[in-house]
Structures are given as structure tokens and as C-alpha cells.
């Protein structure tokens, strides 16, 4: 009955893969949540009329 052994091994592998995927997704979700909770620095207001293409050069 080698085919039953192969089928059983495939089911065991799939189950292990699902568990690993869940651990990875939980870890990534935790990092995202942690990043969202960080206090962010306010963005600097950009000059509405920048000077030239490099910022301080003339066109």
C-alpha cells in the first residue's frame, strides 16, 4: 500500500505548511500593527513653488 503512505505523507505536509503559514502571517501582522502604533513625525510642508528642478536652482 505505498499509495496510502504517499497520501498520508502529503496530508501531513499540507497540515505542517498551513501551520507554518499561520505563524508567518501572525508575525507579519504583528509587525504591521507595531508599525501603525508608532508615533510618526509630521511631514514637512513642501514649497508650493519650488525653485528649479533641483530645488534651489533657477530654470
N, C-alpha and C positions, 0 to 999 in steps of 0.2 A: 504494500500500500504506500508506495513512495509519493503518489499524488496527494494523499491526505496529509503527509508530513510537509509537503511544499505549501499546501493551502494553509495549514496551521501556522507555519513559519511566516507566511505572508500576512496573516491576520495579526500575529504578534508584532511584526514590523510596523504595520499600519497603526496599531494602537500606540506603540512607542513613538512613532512620528507625530501623532496627534498630541501626545503629552508634551513632547519637546516643542512643538509649535505653540502650544498654550503657554509654556514657560517663557518662550521668547517674546510672544505678544504681550504678556503681562509685564515683562521687563521694559519693553519699548513704551508701553502705555504709562508706566511709572515715570520714565524719563520725560515723556511729553508733559505729564501732569506737573512734574517738578519744574520744568522749564516755564510752564504757564504761570506758576505761582511766584516766580522770581519778580522782584520789582524792577521794572525796566526804566532806563534813563529816558527822559523826554527827548524827542527828536528836535534837533536844531532847525529853526525855520530857515528855509532856503531863500536867498535873494530872488525876488520875482524877476529881476532883470539882471542876470549875471553878465559880467563883462567878458566878452570874447569866449572862445571855445575852451580855454584853459582856466577861466575864472577871473584872472586879473590881467589878461592881455586884451588889446583892442582888436576889433575885427579888421 
